[in-house]
Amino acid sequence: HGAFASRQLKRGDLILSEKPILSLDSEVTGRVDIETMNLSPRIRELFISLHNSHSACSCYPNSLLQGIFHTNSIPTGDKTTGIFLDASRFNHACSPNAKLSFNAKTGELRIYTLCPISAGEEIFISYISGRQLYGMPQKYRQKYLGTRYHFACACYVCSLPKAESMTSDARRVGLNQLWEVIPRFTPKQETQHLSAIVDGLRIFSEERLLADTDDFLNDAASLCAYHSDWVSAKYWANLAYRTIVEEFGVDSIKAEEARGTYEDPTLL
């Protein structure tokens, strides 16, 4: 398995747009066996061909279909999850070069590239969401992936020599701490506040974490707007908007929300 670039790609390229073949309420996934009976024979055959990471464990001992579903399901909302045949082919990395998201307006899962990718290069997504990925040291990422998907990650970050791995772990823990502390700054602590934001963006870069900086960028824009520095607020809001468009698409709900403050920072 795995997905590879068939041509040179740049950041923000949409490389997959896919509707689910099966969608379930995440609280009633026990209905997988029943729901798969409603699939066409061809689609059901393709579903059964997907990888089952639970085949050698006792997680779902009496159901092959349950094992396949829980290996490949991707959240499509707060309480829904779905199966996407093509997206299921992408492998995981702890510093991925692509990002998946679900566009609620179109009902599609989308994958956008996060950096230039050469033809023939493998495209990775993350099986660990957001701050879980950014705040987890290597041993906890391995534990999560081993428990949830039954594999040991051998990506670039997880294969670093011990000293470099410890440095990486410290940076990721530090990034998570910044995420916690930034909202707590008072308006009079603008210097420390902006410094923490810049530190966070630096860690993103050093860790090759190429997605989800928009939280930090939006916070910088809001800070500048609070102090009526509209030029700086516009600068940060523009960066946030461009980042969101590249990672979620110009027609995404997130982009629509960000567009308003980019066009008029006084709304911050």
Secondary structure, DSSP 8 states (H G I E B T S, - for coil): --EE-SS-B-TT-EEEEE--SEEEETT-GGGHHHHHTTS-HHHHHHHHTS--TTTTSSSSTT-HHHHHHHHH-EE-SSSEEEE-TTGGG-EE-SS-SEEEEEETTTTEEEEEESS-B-TT-EEEE-SS-HHHHHH--HHHHHHHHHHHH-----STGGGS-HHHHHHHHHHHHHHHHHHHHGGG--GGGHHHHHHHHHHHHHHHHHTT--S-THHHHHHHHHHHHHTT-HHHHHHHHHHHHHHHHHHH-TTSHHHHHHHHHHH-GGG-
